[in-house]
Amino acid sequence: MQVLVDADACPFAVKEILFRAARRVEVCVTLVANQYLRTPPSRFIKALQVPAGFDAADDRIVELVESGDLVITADIPLAAAALEKGAHVLDPRGNWFNRENIQERLTMRDVMDQLRGSGVETGGPAPYSANDSKTFAGQLDRFLARHRAAQGSSPSAPPESS
């Protein structure tokens, strides 16, 4: 199991949480971005720079992800593609994407794109908060604990929705 991070727009606080978790549970965390990323020295943490281009990082994550991996992203189409490959997907605010909610999220994303395209001001997400970091860290810790408990036995159960 590896953790793949859509790192271009990933909050700094999430990266720090992931770096600590990588060292603590010795899981490989790979940040994928189309810009240079500085990472702390660790055999469990690496950065992968992809060429600039629309969805280049997303496409590379989809190439790398395998069933059972964890993908960190707020990108709904990337989440859908990762779920199709059997990955678990967590957004930086600590919300799980899963087979039960992905279609609704894709539909809502398309509706919002249409509204913005027609000139309607839709606003954006709320600023990332300390509570978001706390929720993300808790969900990540629970997932990694389940994964460690399941190593050597059956594959880990899919995360619960929150």
Buried (B, 14 or more C-beta within 10 A) or exposed (E): BBBBBBBBEBBEBBBEBBBEBBBEBEBBBBBBBBEEBEBEEEEBBBBBBBEEEEBBBBBBBBEBBEEBBBBBBBBBBBBBBBBEBEBBBBBBBBBBBBEEBBEEBBEEBEEBEEEEEEEEEEEEEEEBEEEBBEBBBEBBBEBBEBBBEBEEEEEBEBBEEE
